[in-house]
């Protein structure tokens, strides 16, 4: 299922997730600046940083998801697992092993 189809299905299944009432915010006067933060995500910390102009338009955004922070470790775990499993196995067996490792890591 594509991302678009998934979102459309979610909207159909739960129309109340789309707010039709007043915006739950306070009035602000835009100004140029940089904002950043982080939040806990299922696989680690999600870091984000935004630079906006004096009209509040986003000029630059950087989002660093946990997966990219853990990429080197993921690759090393995968390499070691495959070496322990044995590289003499068929391509199909190796693909299945990779699938199991990645699924277990992100379960």
Secondary structure, 3 states (H helix, E strand, C coil): CCHHHHHHHHHHHCHHHCCCCCCCCCCCCCCCEEEEEEEEECCEEEEEEEEECCCCCEEEEEEECHHHHCHHHHHHHHHHHHHHHCCCCCHHHHHHHHHHHHHHHCC
